[in-house]
Amino acid sequence: MSERPTGITILAILQLLSALSDLFAGVLVLMDLIPLGILAIFGAWVSLIVFSLGIIGLILFYGLWTLKSWAWLGSLIFSIVGILVGIMDPIAGLTTLVVSIIIVIYLLTPGTRDHFR
């Protein structure tokens, strides 16, 4: 395949920033659990989920950056979940909602899909 298009490079970088943010948030949640006692069990699960999303995001970043065919579908699913999160939490999730909508629209353009085949 030819050189990676600028739009896909931007998507990959957005994915990387999102993944790093999730990893950082997962660690912060875990650090805040120390004084909670028994409630820390719930927080540990939240931390694990957020941290796992960060790991998945890093994998998707690699796939987008290297134009792997599986990255298109994975990013589409991940962004649709981001839209749902943004709808359920419109204040905190506004940025997630807007970025996820842009990513879904860009991924569904005919030329973009062709780069991942």
BAZALO-415089 format. One record per residue: residue number from 0; residue in three letters; y, x negated, z negated of N, C-alpha, C in turn. Coordinates in steps of 0.1 Angstrom, whole numbers. Example, Ala and Ser with C-alpha at 12.3 -4.5 7.8 and 13.67 -1.06 7.14 Angstrom:
+------+---------+--------+-------+-------+---------+--------+-------+--------+-------+-------+
| tigu | lumdren | nnorth | neast |   nup | canorth | caeast |  caup | cnorth | ceast |   cup |
+------+---------+--------+-------+-------+---------+--------+-------+--------+-------+-------+
|    0 |     ala |    -57 |  -132 |   -78 |     -45 |   -123 |   -78 |    -33 |  -132 |   -78 |
|    1 |     ser |    -22 |  -128 |   -71 |     -11 |   -137 |   -71 |      0 |  -129 |   -79 |
+------+---------+--------+-------+-------+---------+--------+-------+--------+-------+-------+
***
This chain:
+------+---------+--------+-------+-------+---------+--------+-------+--------+-------+-------+
| tigu | lumdren | nnorth | neast |   nup | canorth | caeast |  caup | cnorth | ceast |   cup |
+------+---------+--------+-------+-------+---------+--------+-------+--------+-------+-------+
|    0 |     met |    -12 |    -9 |     0 |       0 |      0 |     0 |     12 |    -9 |     0 |
|    1 |     ser |     23 |    -4 |     5 |      35 |    -11 |     6 |     42 |   -12 |    -8 |
|    2 |     glu |     54 |   -17 |    -8 |      62 |    -19 |   -20 |     64 |    -5 |   -27 |
|    3 |     arg |     65 |    -6 |   -41 |      67 |      5 |   -49 |     81 |    11 |   -47 |
|    4 |     pro |     82 |    24 |   -44 |      96 |     30 |   -42 |    104 |    29 |   -55 |
|    5 |     thr |    117 |    29 |   -54 |     126 |     29 |   -65 |    124 |    40 |   -75 |
|    6 |     gly |    122 |    52 |   -69 |     120 |     64 |   -78 |    108 |    62 |   -87 |
|    7 |     ile |     97 |    57 |   -81 |      85 |     55 |   -90 |     87 |    44 |  -100 |
|    8 |     thr |     95 |    34 |   -96 |      99 |     23 |  -106 |    106 |    29 |  -117 |
|    9 |     ile |    116 |    38 |  -114 |     124 |     45 |  -125 |    115 |    53 |  -134 |
|   10 |     leu |    105 |    61 |  -127 |      96 |     69 |  -135 |     87 |    60 |  -144 |
|   11 |     ala |     83 |    49 |  -139 |      75 |     40 |  -148 |     83 |    34 |  -159 |
|   12 |     ile |     95 |    31 |  -157 |     103 |     26 |  -168 |    106 |    37 |  -178 |
|   13 |     leu |    109 |    49 |  -174 |     110 |     60 |  -183 |     98 |    62 |  -191 |
|   14 |     gln |     86 |    61 |  -185 |      74 |     63 |  -192 |     72 |    52 |  -202 |
|   15 |     leu |     76 |    40 |  -199 |      75 |     28 |  -208 |     84 |    31 |  -220 |
|   16 |     leu |     96 |    35 |  -218 |     105 |     38 |  -229 |    100 |    49 |  -238 |
|   17 |     ser |     95 |    59 |  -232 |      89 |     70 |  -240 |     77 |    65 |  -248 |
|   18 |     ala |     69 |    57 |  -242 |      57 |     52 |  -249 |     61 |    44 |  -261 |
|   19 |     leu |     71 |    35 |  -259 |      76 |     26 |  -270 |     82 |    34 |  -281 |
|   20 |     ser |     89 |    45 |  -277 |      95 |     54 |  -287 |     84 |    61 |  -295 |
|   21 |     asp |     74 |    66 |  -289 |      63 |     72 |  -296 |     56 |    62 |  -305 |
|   22 |     leu |     53 |    50 |  -301 |      47 |     40 |  -309 |     56 |    37 |  -322 |
|   23 |     phe |     69 |    36 |  -319 |      78 |     33 |  -330 |     78 |    45 |  -340 |
|   24 |     ala |     79 |    57 |  -335 |      79 |     69 |  -343 |     66 |    70 |  -351 |
|   25 |     gly |     55 |    67 |  -345 |      42 |     68 |  -352 |     42 |    58 |  -364 |
|   26 |     val |     47 |    46 |  -362 |      48 |     37 |  -373 |     58 |    41 |  -384 |
|   27 |     leu |     69 |    47 |  -380 |      79 |     52 |  -390 |     73 |    63 |  -398 |
|   28 |     val |     66 |    72 |  -392 |      60 |     83 |  -399 |     50 |    78 |  -409 |
|   29 |     leu |     42 |    68 |  -405 |      32 |     62 |  -414 |     39 |    55 |  -426 |
|   30 |     met |     50 |    48 |  -423 |      57 |     41 |  -434 |     63 |    51 |  -444 |
|   31 |     asp |     67 |    63 |  -439 |      73 |     73 |  -448 |     63 |    80 |  -457 |
|   32 |     leu |     50 |    78 |  -455 |      40 |     85 |  -462 |     37 |    80 |  -476 |
|   33 |     ile |     41 |    68 |  -478 |      37 |     61 |  -491 |     41 |    70 |  -503 |
|   34 |     pro |     53 |    75 |  -504 |      56 |     83 |  -516 |     51 |    97 |  -517 |
|   35 |     leu |     44 |   102 |  -507 |      40 |    116 |  -506 |     27 |   119 |  -513 |
|   36 |     gly |     19 |   110 |  -516 |       7 |    113 |  -523 |     -3 |   120 |  -514 |
|   37 |     ile |     -8 |   132 |  -519 |     -18 |    139 |  -512 |    -13 |   145 |  -498 |
|   38 |     leu |      0 |   147 |  -497 |       6 |    152 |  -485 |      5 |   141 |  -474 |
|   39 |     ala |      3 |   129 |  -478 |       2 |    118 |  -469 |     -9 |   120 |  -459 |
|   40 |     ile |    -19 |   128 |  -462 |     -31 |    130 |  -453 |    -26 |   137 |  -441 |
|   41 |     phe |    -18 |   147 |  -443 |     -12 |    155 |  -431 |     -3 |   146 |  -423 |
|   42 |     gly |      5 |   138 |  -430 |      14 |    129 |  -423 |      7 |   118 |  -415 |
|   43 |     ala |     -5 |   114 |  -420 |     -13 |    104 |  -413 |    -18 |   109 |  -400 |
|   44 |     trp |    -22 |   122 |  -400 |     -27 |    128 |  -388 |    -15 |   129 |  -378 |
|   45 |     val |     -3 |   133 |  -382 |       8 |    134 |  -373 |     11 |   120 |  -368 |
|   46 |     ser |     11 |   110 |  -376 |      14 |     96 |  -372 |      3 |    92 |  -362 |
|   47 |     leu |     -9 |    95 |  -364 |     -20 |     91 |  -355 |    -18 |    98 |  -341 |
|   48 |     ile |    -14 |   110 |  -341 |     -12 |    118 |  -329 |     -1 |   112 |  -321 |
|   49 |     val |     11 |   109 |  -328 |      22 |    103 |  -321 |     19 |    89 |  -316 |
|   50 |     phe |     12 |    81 |  -324 |       9 |     68 |  -320 |     -1 |    68 |  -308 |
|   51 |     ser |    -10 |    78 |  -308 |     -19 |     79 |  -296 |    -12 |    83 |  -284 |
|   52 |     leu |     -2 |    92 |  -285 |       6 |     95 |  -273 |     13 |    83 |  -268 |
|   53 |     gly |     17 |    74 |  -277 |      24 |     62 |  -272 |     14 |    53 |  -265 |
|   54 |     ile |      2 |    52 |  -269 |      -9 |     44 |  -262 |    -12 |    50 |  -248 |
|   55 |     ile |    -13 |    63 |  -248 |     -15 |     70 |  -235 |     -3 |    67 |  -226 |
|   56 |     gly |      9 |    68 |  -231 |      21 |     65 |  -224 |     21 |    51 |  -218 |
|   57 |     leu |     16 |    41 |  -226 |      15 |     27 |  -220 |      5 |    26 |  -209 |
|   58 |     ile |     -6 |    33 |  -210 |     -16 |     34 |  -200 |    -10 |    40 |  -187 |
|   59 |     leu |     -3 |    51 |  -189 |       4 |     57 |  -177 |     14 |    49 |  -171 |
|   60 |     phe |     22 |    41 |  -179 |      32 |     32 |  -174 |     25 |    22 |  -165 |
|   61 |     tyr |     14 |    16 |  -169 |       7 |      6 |  -161 |      2 |    13 |  -148 |
|   62 |     gly |     -3 |    25 |  -149 |      -8 |     32 |  -137 |      3 |    35 |  -127 |
|   63 |     leu |     15 |    39 |  -132 |      26 |     42 |  -123 |     32 |    29 |  -117 |
|   64 |     trp |     32 |    18 |  -125 |      38 |      5 |  -121 |     29 |     0 |  -110 |
|   65 |     thr |     16 |     1 |  -111 |       7 |     -5 |  -101 |      2 |     5 |   -91 |
|   66 |     leu |      8 |    17 |   -91 |       5 |     28 |   -81 |    -10 |    32 |   -81 |
|   67 |     lys |    -16 |    33 |   -93 |     -30 |     37 |   -94 |    -30 |    52 |   -91 |
|   68 |     ser |    -41 |    57 |   -84 |     -42 |     71 |   -80 |    -43 |    80 |   -92 |
|   69 |     trp |    -49 |    76 |  -103 |     -51 |     84 |  -115 |    -38 |    86 |  -123 |
|   70 |     ala |    -28 |    77 |  -120 |     -15 |     78 |  -128 |     -7 |    90 |  -123 |
|   71 |     trp |     -9 |    94 |  -111 |      -1 |    106 |  -106 |     -5 |   118 |  -114 |
|   72 |     leu |    -18 |   121 |  -115 |     -23 |    133 |  -122 |    -20 |   131 |  -137 |
|   73 |     gly |    -23 |   120 |  -143 |     -20 |    118 |  -157 |     -5 |   120 |  -161 |
|   74 |     ser |      4 |   115 |  -152 |      18 |    116 |  -155 |     22 |   131 |  -153 |
|   75 |     leu |     16 |   138 |  -144 |      19 |    152 |  -142 |     15 |   160 |  -154 |
|   76 |     ile |      3 |   158 |  -159 |      -2 |    165 |  -171 |      7 |   161 |  -183 |
|   77 |     phe |      9 |   149 |  -185 |      17 |    144 |  -196 |     31 |   150 |  -196 |
|   78 |     ser |     37 |   152 |  -184 |      51 |    157 |  -183 |     51 |   172 |  -185 |
|   79 |     ile |     40 |   179 |  -180 |      39 |    194 |  -183 |     38 |   196 |  -198 |
|   80 |     val |     30 |   188 |  -205 |      30 |    189 |  -219 |     43 |   187 |  -225 |
|   81 |     gly |     51 |   177 |  -220 |      64 |    174 |  -224 |     73 |   186 |  -222 |
|   82 |     ile |     72 |   194 |  -211 |      80 |    206 |  -209 |     76 |   216 |  -220 |
|   83 |     leu |     64 |   218 |  -222 |      60 |    228 |  -233 |     65 |   224 |  -246 |
|   84 |     val |     65 |   211 |  -250 |      70 |    207 |  -263 |     85 |   209 |  -263 |
|   85 |     gly |     92 |   207 |  -252 |     107 |    209 |  -251 |    110 |   223 |  -252 |
|   86 |     ile |    102 |   232 |  -247 |     104 |    247 |  -248 |    102 |   251 |  -262 |
|   87 |     met |     92 |   246 |  -269 |      89 |    250 |  -283 |     99 |   245 |  -293 |
|   88 |     asp |    105 |   234 |  -290 |     115 |    228 |  -299 |    127 |   225 |  -291 |
|   89 |     pro |    135 |   235 |  -287 |     146 |    233 |  -278 |    157 |   223 |  -283 |
|   90 |     ile |    159 |   222 |  -295 |     170 |    213 |  -300 |    165 |   199 |  -300 |
|   91 |     ala |    154 |   196 |  -307 |     149 |    182 |  -307 |    143 |   178 |  -294 |
|   92 |     gly |    138 |   187 |  -287 |     130 |    184 |  -275 |    138 |   186 |  -262 |
|   93 |     leu |    152 |   187 |  -263 |     160 |    189 |  -251 |    159 |   177 |  -241 |
|   94 |     thr |    160 |   165 |  -246 |     158 |    154 |  -237 |    144 |   153 |  -231 |
|   95 |     thr |    134 |   156 |  -239 |     120 |    156 |  -234 |    119 |   166 |  -223 |
|   96 |     leu |    125 |   178 |  -225 |     124 |    189 |  -216 |    130 |   185 |  -202 |
|   97 |     val |    142 |   180 |  -203 |     150 |    176 |  -191 |    143 |   165 |  -183 |
|   98 |     val |    139 |   154 |  -190 |     132 |    143 |  -184 |    119 |   147 |  -178 |
|   99 |     ser |    111 |   156 |  -185 |      98 |    160 |  -180 |    100 |   169 |  -168 |
|  100 |     ile |    110 |   177 |  -168 |     112 |    186 |  -156 |    115 |   177 |  -144 |
|  101 |     ile |    124 |   167 |  -146 |     127 |    158 |  -135 |    115 |   150 |  -130 |
|  102 |     ile |    107 |   146 |  -139 |      95 |    138 |  -135 |     85 |   147 |  -127 |
|  103 |     val |     83 |   159 |  -132 |      74 |    169 |  -125 |     79 |   171 |  -111 |
|  104 |     ile |     92 |   174 |  -109 |      97 |    177 |   -96 |     95 |   165 |   -87 |
|  105 |     tyr |     98 |   153 |   -92 |      97 |    141 |   -84 |     82 |   138 |   -80 |
|  106 |     leu |     73 |   140 |   -90 |      59 |    138 |   -87 |     54 |   147 |   -76 |
|  107 |     leu |     59 |   159 |   -76 |      55 |    169 |   -66 |     61 |   168 |   -53 |
|  108 |     thr |     70 |   159 |   -51 |      76 |    157 |   -37 |     65 |   151 |   -28 |
|  109 |     pro |     64 |   155 |   -16 |      53 |    150 |    -7 |     52 |   135 |    -6 |
|  110 |     gly |     63 |   128 |    -5 |      63 |    114 |    -3 |     58 |   106 |   -15 |
|  111 |     thr |     61 |   111 |   -27 |      57 |    105 |   -39 |     42 |   105 |   -40 |
|  112 |     arg |     36 |   116 |   -38 |      21 |    118 |   -39 |     14 |   108 |   -30 |
|  113 |     asp |     20 |   106 |   -18 |      13 |     97 |    -8 |     12 |    83 |   -13 |
|  114 |     his |     21 |    78 |   -21 |      21 |     64 |   -26 |     10 |    62 |   -36 |
|  115 |     phe |      4 |    73 |   -41 |      -7 |     72 |   -51 |    -21 |    74 |   -45 |
|  116 |     arg |    -22 |    75 |   -32 |     -35 |     77 |   -26 |    -41 |    64 |   -22 |
+------+---------+--------+-------+-------+---------+--------+-------+--------+-------+-------+
***
